[in-house]
Amino acid sequence: MDAQAIEDMLAIAVAAGAEGRLDDAEAAFRAVLVMKPDHDEALFGLGLNLLIARRFQEAVEPLTWAAHAPNAEPVRRQCLAHALFLTGDFSRAADTFAAANTVEALPEGARVTWARAAAYNALDHGDAQAALDLYAKVAGPLAEDLETIARQGFGILVAFNRLDAARTLGAWLATRNPADIIRTHELRVLTDPSLDRAPPAYVEALFDDFAERFDRQLVEMLDYRTPALLADLIASRQTRFKRILDLGCGTGLAAPSLQRLGAHVTGVDLSSAMLAKAAERGGYDHLVRAEAVAFLESHAGRFDLILAADVLIYFGDLAPLFAAAAQALAPGGLLAFSTELGETGWRLLPTARYSHGDDYVRETAASGFRIVGREDVVLRREATGVTHGRLYVLEKL
Ligand SMILES: C[S@@+](CC[C@H](N)C(=O)[O-])C[C@H]1O[C@@H](n2cnc3c(N)ncnc32)[C@H](O)[C@@H]1O
């Protein structure tokens, strides 16, 4: 084994990592490990690199080896604990943070993540108050308000499919605040999968609350690009429309693409906070606060194109929406939308969104439309991977 070759390759890996060239860094760390499989600096570097690349599950193994090397710096154990937390392994994450803390007191960020991991793990025993008390004890003076921790924890547990723990936390939240429409609905979803659409009051409250963070979270953190992808699919069929409706327009992310397609653009949404953001962005001739199906039913024959990006995820049964859209379109008009990809029929997911199978979309659309465009896409990143979706363009019969 050539020690100099190993050192040179390690230097290349570290330099690439520092410059943000993650693929080059990974290749170089792996090249070091081919020469010396137990090279703990390379294992740690590879693990960190994978963590930065959000490949959390893959990061766990090299970080485990790196953390258990003789005389390993405490930071390695902390990184391993973070990686375990980000894969939803709260039990091992809590144990690893605790072990790291015995060697060297954890920095603030690590301590609050440890507190969350300990609490989420303790929820498996079914006592939400005891789990939150544990959070407060571990976090000490850094502890945040327990309701905030419980609200965020609920979403995280659902994302990792820890549904019993999520129900425990959801019940604690609902008891403390029975008037909270968002939490009450999200808990109901975990017990009653027969709900055939999200209640408008829930959608309104959810997006009024989300509006301020929506663009940053969806576009910058989750790589959400559905409006532009849908516009491209529409443009491959037809490039000019006189009257466009952006149904469930949200903050108006579709506006720039829609302006290129048409002369007159109307945006409709249930959430006034989302509509205020769309007004700030500009690009709409009219913005209307209304429920989607009710709006369509009262605007017969008024649009040439209706776009609904990431909106059908709030409807299980699509029949009323398709019927109303067919009514609101002029002859030959297009309805373009995205769905979260399901296997068959429609399904209410623990996330409180709906997925739709292709069979169901085809059958339900058949009475008023024919499918003229279809494309599989990645809708957004999630805690556990990516969410797959399907785009459709339907033409009114
Ligand atoms: C995930 S956001 C997508 C926003 C926008 N279309 C985009 O792609 O950025 C879903 C939007 O649909 C709206 N929405 C959901 N159900 C609705 C309904 N029944 N009527 C009107 N708007 C609805 C929500 O208020 C929210 O602004």
The ligand as an SDF file (V2000), in Angstrom:
LIG
                    3D

 27 29  0  0  0  0  0  0  0  0999 V2000
  -49.5280   23.1110   -2.4760 C   0  0  0  0  0  0  0  0  0  0  0  0
  -50.2630   24.6230   -2.8190 S   0  0  0  0  0  0  0  0  0  0  0  0
  -49.8580   24.8590   -4.5200 C   0  0  0  0  0  0  0  0  0  0  0  0
  -49.9520   26.3090   -4.9210 C   0  0  0  0  0  0  0  0  0  0  0  0
  -49.6080   26.5810   -6.3820 C   0  0  0  0  0  0  0  0  0  0  0  0
  -50.5450   25.9720   -7.2690 N   0  0  0  0  0  0  0  0  0  0  0  0
  -48.2110   26.1360   -6.6940 C   0  0  0  0  0  0  0  0  0  0  0  0
  -48.0490   25.1820   -7.4480 O   0  0  0  0  0  0  0  0  0  0  0  0
  -47.2770   26.7320   -6.1260 O   0  0  0  0  0  0  0  0  0  0  0  0
  -51.9840   24.2210   -2.8900 C   0  0  0  0  0  0  0  0  0  0  0  0
  -52.8560   25.4430   -2.9890 C   0  0  0  0  0  0  0  0  0  0  0  0
  -54.1630   25.0080   -3.3480 O   0  0  0  0  0  0  0  0  0  0  0  0
  -55.0970   25.7200   -2.5760 C   0  0  0  0  0  0  0  0  0  0  0  0
  -56.3100   24.8930   -2.4660 N   0  0  0  0  0  0  0  0  0  0  0  0
  -56.3900   23.6180   -2.0400 C   0  0  0  0  0  0  0  0  0  0  0  0
  -57.6580   23.1940   -2.0670 N   0  0  0  0  0  0  0  0  0  0  0  0
  -58.3980   24.2130   -2.5560 C   0  0  0  0  0  0  0  0  0  0  0  0
  -59.7780   24.3780   -2.8390 C   0  0  0  0  0  0  0  0  0  0  0  0
  -60.6510   23.4090   -2.6110 N   0  0  0  0  0  0  0  0  0  0  0  0
  -60.1770   25.5700   -3.3510 N   0  0  0  0  0  0  0  0  0  0  0  0
  -59.2880   26.5630   -3.5890 C   0  0  0  0  0  0  0  0  0  0  0  0
  -57.9770   26.4730   -3.3230 N   0  0  0  0  0  0  0  0  0  0  0  0
  -57.5310   25.3050   -2.8150 C   0  0  0  0  0  0  0  0  0  0  0  0
  -54.4040   25.9460   -1.2520 C   0  0  0  0  0  0  0  0  0  0  0  0
  -54.9780   27.0230   -0.5410 O   0  0  0  0  0  0  0  0  0  0  0  0
  -52.9810   26.2030   -1.6980 C   0  0  0  0  0  0  0  0  0  0  0  0
  -52.7150   27.5580   -1.9040 O   0  0  0  0  0  0  0  0  0  0  0  0
  1  2  1  0
  2  3  1  0
  2 10  1  0
  3  4  1  0
  4  5  1  0
  5  6  1  0
  5  7  1  0
  7  8  2  0
  7  9  1  0
 10 11  1  0
 11 12  1  0
 11 26  1  0
 12 13  1  0
 13 14  1  0
 13 24  1  0
 14 15  1  0
 14 23  1  0
 15 16  2  0
 16 17  1  0
 17 18  1  0
 17 23  2  0
 18 19  1  0
 18 20  2  0
 20 21  1  0
 21 22  2  0
 22 23  1  0
 24 25  1  0
 24 26  1  0
 26 27  1  0
M  CHG  2   2   1   9  -1
M  END
$$$$
